[in-house]
């Protein structure tokens, strides 16, 4: 028995030793498809300008990235995850359960969520109420009573007589996407609050309120199009009657192909998102596993590049890619967090 225990201990020591020497020599980044193009350009410049290997960046969606990030500590897990929404308390708990106890949150800028169609089609002027009525699974009954029914609307004209009699067909992100989380919170919930009896549910029955305001229809009017926003753009060009939901940066990069709808009287422009007047805008982040800093080479240097004035500043190369820069005060706070590698306080 003693020999078996000694043999087992030796084997374990061997495994630990191998793991310790099997560390990656490049940074592993996963997460948001919205943050992906920004992270990629930083990674490419970082790889060219330093002696470190170019980081590997994968687009897995915000939720998918955080799940991988929180799966544990070690070179088999990502060092950084991009996110187009703030980390949830449940994800912090998952991280802690798996030994990821020090997470550094880095806000990088802002982005708007656009409701777009092909540039060859008529421009749409929508309200968040229109968007909610078009895409919600349950909507108020047409008779004006405080009753919820399965969504009966087939065309945009059914939703609002001022809109065209075109079939409702919207291509959007899946549940793992931070863009979807932000869209249902900012656009859908913003629209459902237009109905006083639904708004009142937030105090009387929070779970029902969230189910109504965030629930998307499943009858084909809303089509989950995956995490590839470029693919949505291609489908919009092929189908003039369809609309798509994606980040402002993809609108900027494809301005010759697609156009953003007006929402509550505001176009999705750089300035409107920057000053907060465009109603469907959100913060962008990435999260760093502090336990990997100093173990996986180049993490601190990558953070320095991403948060530098030439990258994240008002006239930086990330702004050229469509990211909306933070205020000077916000950047000061971010730089302090990065310099000190200050872990995120528990939510």
C-alpha positions in Angstrom: 0.0 0.0 0.0 2.8 2.3 0.9 4.6 1.6 -2.4 1.4 2.4 -4.3 1.0 5.7 -2.5 4.7 6.6 -3.2 4.2 5.7 -6.8 1.1 7.8 -7.0 2.8 10.7 -5.4 5.7 10.4 -7.8 3.4 10.3 -10.8 1.5 13.4 -9.5 4.8 15.3 -9.1 5.7 14.4 -12.6 2.4 15.7 -14.0 2.8 18.9 -12.0 6.3 19.3 -13.3 5.3 18.8 -16.9 2.4 21.2 -16.5 4.7 23.8 -15.1 7.0 23.6 -18.1 4.2 23.4 -20.7 3.3 27.0 -20.4 2.2 28.7 -23.6 4.6 31.3 -25.1 1.7 33.3 -26.5 -1.4 35.1 -25.1 -4.7 33.3 -25.5 -7.7 35.6 -26.0 -11.4 34.6 -26.4 -14.8 36.3 -26.3 -17.0 38.9 -27.9 -17.4 39.1 -31.6 -17.8 42.9 -31.3 -14.5 43.4 -29.4 -12.8 40.8 -31.7 -11.7 43.2 -34.5 -10.4 45.7 -32.0 -8.5 43.0 -30.0 -7.2 41.5 -33.3 -5.7 44.8 -34.6 -4.0 45.4 -31.2 -2.7 41.8 -31.2 -1.3 42.2 -34.7 0.5 45.5 -33.9 1.8 44.1 -30.6 3.2 41.0 -32.4 5.0 43.2 -35.0 6.3 45.8 -32.6 7.6 43.6 -29.8 9.6 40.4 -29.4 6.6 38.5 -28.1 4.5 36.2 -30.3 1.3 37.6 -31.7 -1.6 36.7 -29.4 -4.2 34.2 -30.5 -7.6 35.8 -30.6 -10.8 33.7 -31.0 -14.4 35.0 -31.5 -16.6 32.9 -29.2 -19.2 35.4 -28.0 -19.1 37.2 -24.7 -20.9 34.4 -22.7 -18.9 31.6 -24.4 -15.6 33.5 -23.7 -16.4 34.1 -20.0 -17.3 30.4 -19.6 -13.9 29.4 -21.0 -12.1 32.1 -19.0 -13.8 30.9 -15.8 -13.0 27.2 -16.4 -9.8 27.4 -14.3 -6.3 28.6 -14.0 -3.4 27.3 -16.2 -2.1 27.3 -19.7 -5.0 25.2 -21.0 -7.4 28.2 -20.2 -7.6 31.7 -21.8 -5.6 34.6 -20.3 -8.0 37.3 -21.4 -11.7 37.3 -22.5 -13.3 40.1 -24.5 -16.9 41.1 -23.6 -19.4 43.5 -25.0 -21.1 43.6 -21.6 -20.0 43.6 -18.0 -19.3 40.3 -16.3 -22.3 38.9 -14.4 -22.2 38.0 -10.7 -23.0 34.4 -11.7 -19.9 34.3 -13.9 -17.7 35.7 -11.1 -19.1 32.9 -8.9 -18.2 30.3 -11.6 -14.7 31.7 -11.8 -14.2 31.6 -8.0 -15.5 28.0 -8.0 -12.8 27.0 -10.5 -10.0 28.9 -8.7 -10.1 32.1 -10.8 -10.2 34.5 -7.9 -8.5 37.7 -9.2 -10.1 39.2 -12.3 -9.0 42.5 -13.7 -11.7 44.4 -15.6 -10.6 46.7 -18.3 -13.1 49.0 -20.0 -11.9 49.9 -23.5 -14.6 52.2 -25.0 -18.2 52.3 -26.2 -20.1 50.8 -29.0 -23.6 51.3 -30.4 -25.9 48.4 -31.4 -27.4 49.1 -34.8 -30.6 47.9 -36.4 -29.5 47.8 -40.0 -30.6 46.8 -43.5 -29.0 47.0 -46.9 -28.1 50.4 -48.2 -30.1 49.7 -51.3 -33.4 49.5 -49.4 -35.4 52.4 -47.9 -34.1 53.8 -44.6 -36.2 52.9 -41.5 -37.2 55.2 -38.7 -38.0 53.1 -35.6 -38.8 53.5 -32.0 -37.8 51.1 -29.3 -41.5 50.4 -28.9 -41.6 49.4 -32.6 -38.7 47.1 -32.1 -40.2 45.5 -29.0 -43.6 44.9 -30.7 -41.9 43.4 -33.8 -39.6 41.0 -31.9 -41.0 40.2 -28.5 -42.4 36.7 -27.9 -45.3 38.1 -25.8 -46.9 41.5 -26.5 -49.9 43.5 -25.3 -53.2 42.5 -26.8 -54.4 44.7 -29.7 -57.6 45.6 -27.7 -55.6 47.8 -25.4 -56.2 45.6 -22.3 -53.5 44.7 -19.8 -53.2 41.3 -21.4 -50.2 39.6 -23.0 -50.6 37.4 -26.1 -48.3 35.5 -28.4 -46.9 38.0 -30.9 -49.4 38.2 -33.8 -47.5 40.8 -36.0 -46.4 39.6 -39.4 -45.3 42.9 -41.0 -43.8 46.2 -39.9 -47.0 47.9 -40.9 -48.9 45.7 -38.4 -46.6 47.1 -35.7 -46.9 50.7 -36.8 -49.1 52.0 -39.7 -46.3 54.4 -40.6 -43.9 51.6 -41.4 -43.8 49.6 -44.7 -45.9 46.4 -45.2 -42.8 44.2 -45.3 -42.4 40.9 -43.5 -40.6 41.1 -40.1 -37.3 39.3 -40.6 -34.4 40.1 -38.3 -31.0 38.4 -38.2 -29.5 38.6 -34.8 -27.0 37.1 -32.3 -27.5 34.0 -30.2 -27.9 33.8 -26.4 -24.1 33.5 -25.9 -23.5 37.0 -27.4 -23.0 40.1 -25.4 -24.6 42.0 -28.3 -27.8 40.1 -27.7 -27.7 40.8 -23.9 -27.2 44.5 -24.5 -29.8 44.6 -27.3 -32.6 43.0 -25.2 -31.7 45.2 -22.2 -31.4 48.5 -24.1 -33.7 48.2 -27.1 -36.3 45.6 -26.1 -36.6 46.5 -22.5 -36.6 50.2 -23.5 -39.6 49.5 -25.7 -41.6 47.4 -23.3 -41.4 50.2 -20.7 -43.7 52.1 -23.0 -46.5 50.0 -21.6 -47.3 51.0 -18.0 -48.7 47.6 -16.9 -45.5 45.9 -18.1 -43.3 48.6 -16.5 -45.1 48.0 -13.2 -44.1 44.3 -13.3 -40.5 45.3 -12.5 -41.6 46.0 -8.9 -44.4 43.4 -8.6 -42.8 40.4 -10.4 -39.3 40.9 -11.6 -38.9 37.5 -13.2 -42.0 37.9 -15.3 -40.9 41.4 -16.2 -37.6 40.2 -17.5 -39.2 37.2 -19.4 -41.6 39.6 -21.2 -39.1 42.4 -21.9 -36.2 40.1 -22.9 -38.1 37.3 -24.5 -37.6 37.1 -28.3 -40.1 35.4 -30.6 -39.3 31.9 -31.9 -41.6 31.7 -34.9 -39.0 32.7 -37.5 -39.3 36.5 -37.3 -36.1 36.6 -35.3 -33.3 34.4 -36.8 -30.3 33.5 -34.7 -27.5 34.1 -37.2 -24.5 33.1 -35.1 -21.5 35.1 -33.8 -20.2 36.2 -37.3 -21.4 39.7 -37.8 -19.8 39.8 -41.3 -22.1 37.0 -42.3 -25.1 39.0 -41.2 -23.9 41.9 -43.4 -23.7 39.5 -46.4 -27.2 38.2 -45.8 -28.6 41.7 -45.6 -27.1 42.6 -49.0 -28.7 39.4 -50.4 -32.1 40.1 -48.8 -33.3 43.7 -49.1 -36.3 43.0 -46.8 -34.2 41.7 -43.9 -32.7 43.6 -40.9 -29.7 42.7 -38.8 -28.4 43.5 -35.3 -24.7 44.1 -34.8 -22.2 46.6 -33.4 -21.5 50.0 -34.8 -18.0 49.1 -35.9 -19.4 46.7 -38.5 -21.7 49.4 -39.8 -18.6 51.7 -40.1 -16.6 49.0 -41.9 -19.5 48.2 -44.3 -21.0 51.7 -44.9 -21.1 51.1 -48.6 -23.3 48.0 -48.1 -25.6 48.6 -45.1 -27.3 51.5 -43.3 -28.3 51.9 -39.7 -31.9 52.7 -38.8 -32.9 55.7 -36.8 -34.0 54.7 -33.3 -36.0 57.2 -31.3 -35.1 59.9 -33.6 -31.3 59.3 -33.5 -29.0 57.8 -36.1 -26.3 55.5 -34.9 -23.3 57.8 -35.5 -20.0 58.2 -33.8 -21.0 61.4 -32.1 -24.5 60.2 -31.1 -23.0 57.1 -29.4 -20.2 59.2 -27.9 -22.5 61.7 -26.3 -25.1 59.1 -25.2 -28.0 60.4 -27.2 -28.3 57.3 -29.3 -30.3 55.0 -27.0 -28.9 51.6 -27.9 -25.2 52.0 -26.9 -23.0 50.0 -24.4 -19.6 49.8 -22.8 -17.0 47.3 -24.1 -14.6 45.4 -21.8 -12.0 42.7 -21.5 -11.1 40.7 -18.5 -7.6 39.5 -17.5 -6.7 36.5 -15.3 -4.2 38.0 -12.9 -2.8 34.6 -12.0 -1.5 34.4 -15.6 0.4 37.7 -15.5 4.1 37.0 -15.2 3.5 33.4 -16.2 2.3 33.7 -19.8 4.8 36.1 -21.5 3.7 39.5 -22.7 0.4 40.0 -20.9 1.4 43.3 -19.2 2.9 44.6 -22.4 -0.2 43.7 -24.4 -2.3 45.6 -21.8 0.0 48.6 -22.2 -0.5 48.6 -25.9 -4.3 48.2 -25.8 -4.6 51.1 -23.3 -2.0 53.4 -24.9 -3.0 56.8 -26.3 -2.1 55.6 -29.9 -4.6 52.7 -29.6 -7.4 53.8 -27.2 -7.0 57.6 -27.4 -9.5 60.0 -29.1 -7.4 59.8 -32.4 -6.1 56.3 -31.9 -6.2 53.4 -34.3 -9.1 51.8 -32.5 -11.3 54.9 -33.1 -10.4 54.5 -36.8 -11.8 50.9 -36.5 -15.1 52.2 -35.1 -14.6 52.1 -31.3 -16.0 55.1 -29.5 -13.3 56.4 -27.1 -13.8 57.0 -23.4 -13.6 60.3 -21.7 -10.2 61.5 -20.3 -11.4 60.8 -16.8 -12.5 57.3 -17.7 -9.1 56.6 -19.3 -7.3 57.8 -16.2 -9.2 55.2 -14.1 -8.6 52.5 -16.6 -4.8 53.2 -16.8 -4.6 53.1 -13.0 -6.4 49.7 -12.9 -4.1 48.3 -15.5 -0.9 49.7 -13.9 -1.9 48.2 -10.5 -3.6 45.2 -11.9 -6.5 45.9 -9.5 -8.8 43.0 -9.2 -12.6 43.4 -9.8 -14.5 43.9 -6.6 -17.2 41.3 -6.0 -20.5 42.2 -7.5 
